[in-house]
Amino acid sequence: MKDEEEAVAVADDAVADDDALLVLTAVLLTPARYPSVLGDDYVAACDALALEPYEEGYGLVLGQDSAGARWTVVVEDVSTVAVAIAAWDCGMEYDLSPDDRSVVCALPGWPLAVAVAAPGVPAPHDPQTEEGGPAALTPPDSRGWGPAQRRLGADEIAGRWSDWREQVDDAGFRPSGAGEDTPSTGTGIETGSEGPPAVDGSPVPGEAGGGTAALPRHPGVRRALSEALAYTRTPPPPGRIRSFFASADARTLRVDGPGWSMVARTDDIAFILLDEAPGDILPVGRGPALPGLLKALDELAVRPA
């Protein structure tokens, strides 16, 4: 599953006037698909951009003006933005030119990191805004750890499930010790700057001398699982539970809560990331309880159309 932020298309036409936007990329802001950096659910993501959380959602078009300034244009034409993203993901060209009638607003800056720039204009920079106007949007600082980085980490696991799953030795999961109602937690994993992580405190499973030493259960994992279970009784705001295609018989779940994120496969284990455990990825074993929890969450989840 390719990240939406990686879909890039640069307009071929030269800038016709000072108001023209050279489109670099676009993302969806809907209950089923929204940039995780903006919040734990769709409503929070809309709040971050001062938008009403309409059920139909929005498209976010990121580009530069003729002076090189960064702008995020919010449009109502979700279907056209979705078609553009799908075309770019397939390596096809698509000239995304939002109709002026669908534009909701133009916000200074970009909420996401964009690695490309429009040709023939100055380097990307934040535009000058009127005093008292909205501050320029900026992507989260990758050098720190907080809610945005935690959610991005969960997105990374969801997008490269097999790579991260290989780092966990199922034999390393320890009994939950709390009865049949609690999924078991196992080894901790530390994120690295490149590629999948190594198991905390032991070599990568499969290497010579490798193994998986079970770590004590983190209290934050128990809290996250309890809050996820509470979602099945009292549904959370839209977008807090999202479900994506994984295989013919399984779905990938992305679930968020205050201070935690979960990514799981309905036919496998789960990973939990916590604000209070910077850089750690905590697997939760399949056990007797997790399958039922994941099934219940999947039934509540919003799914891309």
C-alpha positions, -999 to +999 in steps of 0.1 A: +000+000+000+017+031-012+015+062+010-006+089-004+021+115+004+043+097-023+019+104-051+035+132-071+024+150-102+038+183-114+017+204-138+032+206-172+019+240-181+038+271-172+023+294-146-002+316-164-007+342-137+001+350-101-029+330-088-020+297-106-011+267-085+014+242-097+001+210-082+027+187-065+005+161-047-029+156-032-044+136-003-079+128+008-095+141+040-124+117+045-136+095+074-119+065+058-087+082+045-070+112+060-035+122+069-028+107+103-005+136+112-036+158+116-053+138+144-066+106+159-098+107+140-115+125+111-131+151+133-098+160+149-081+161+115-107+186+102-104+207+134-066+209+128-075+227+095-105+246+109-129+227+086-163+214+093-162+175+094-187+169+066-194+132+059-184+137+022-150+149+032-125+170+012-095+168-011-063+186-001-042+198-031-006+207-022+013+230-046+033+262-051+023+295-066+043+314-091+065+328-064+073+294-050+051+297-019+036+266-004-002+264-004-028+237+006-060+242-013-090+225+002-116+213-024-150+196-022-145+176-053-133+144-035-139+121-065-116+140-088-088+141-062-093+103-056-090+096-093-058+117-095-043+098-065-052+065-081-036+075-114-004+087-098-002+055-077-003+035-110+025+057-125+001+075-148+000+112-156-031+131-144-035+169-146-053+178-114-068+212-119-095+218-093-125+238-104-127+271-087-163+264-077-152+234-056-125+253-037-133+257+000-102+277+011-065+280+005-043+275+036-007+287+037+020+260+040+018+222+038+007+198+066+028+170+051+064+168+040+067+169+002+101+160-012+096+176-046+093+212-059+077+228-089+101+235-118+108+270-129+098+287-097+117+297-065+123+270-038+094+261-016+088+286+012+059+297+034+040+326+020+038+359+038+004+362+054-015+391+069-010+398+106-035+379+126-041+354+098-037+317+100-002+304+107+014+284+079+009+247+081+040+227+088+048+189+088+057+174+122+093+174+133+108+140+125+134+145+152+109+143+180+083+119+193+047+127+199+012+119+187+019+127+150+050+106+149+032+078+167+004+078+142+029+080+113+048+050+128+016+030+128+010+040+091+044+027+083+037-007+098+004-009+080+021-001+047+049-027+052+032-053+073+053-083+062+086-065+068+077-056+104+059-089+111+090-108+103+108-092+132+085-109+157+091-145+168+058-159+179+076-182+204+086-151+223+050-142+234+044-148+270+011-158+286-010-128+295-014-140+331-047-121+332-072-147+322-088-153+288-100-117+283-066-101+277-045-106+246-009-115+254+019-091+248+054-100+238+087-085+226+093-049+223+107-035+190+127-004+185+123+017+154+153+025+134+162+052+109+162+027+080+143-004+073+125-027+097+135-027+133+155-052+154+140-069+185+148-049+216+175-066+236+182-094+211+193-100+176+169-099+147+150-133+147+165-157+122+201-145+126+227-167+141+223-168+178+190-149+175+161-152+198+133-132+213+134-124+249+100-116+263+097-082+279+074-072+308+040-061+297+038-023+293+009-008+312+001+014+283-006-016+262-032-028+286-048+006+286-049+008+248-065-026+246-091-017+272-099+015+253-101-003+220-125-028+237-146+001+249-150+013+213-170-019+207-195-008+233-195+030+226-184+037+190-158+065+188-157+095+164-156+085+127-121+077+114-107+065+147-112+029+134-103+024+098-102-009+078-082-015+046-079-045+022-051-069+032-060-101+015-090-121+003-096-132+039-081-104+060-082-067+066-057-043+080-069-022+109-057+012+120-071+022+153-062+053+173-069+066+208-056+092+232-019+085+234-019+052+215-021+037+180-028+001+169-022-016+136-034-051+132-043-078+107-076-095+114-060-128+108-028-121+128-013-102+156-014-064+165+012-038+171+007-009+195+026+024+197+025+047+227+032+084+233+048+073+266+072+048+249+091+068+223+101+047+193+089+014+208+066-009+189+049-034+212+034-065+196+003-082+210+000-119+205-030-135+188-041-155+219-077-163+226-090-127+230-075-107+202-093-123+172-127-114+187-116-078+195-103-073+159-134-087+144-156-064+165-134-034+156-135-043+119-173-043+120-173-008+133-146+005+110-151+029+081-137+016+048-125+034+016-152+035-010 
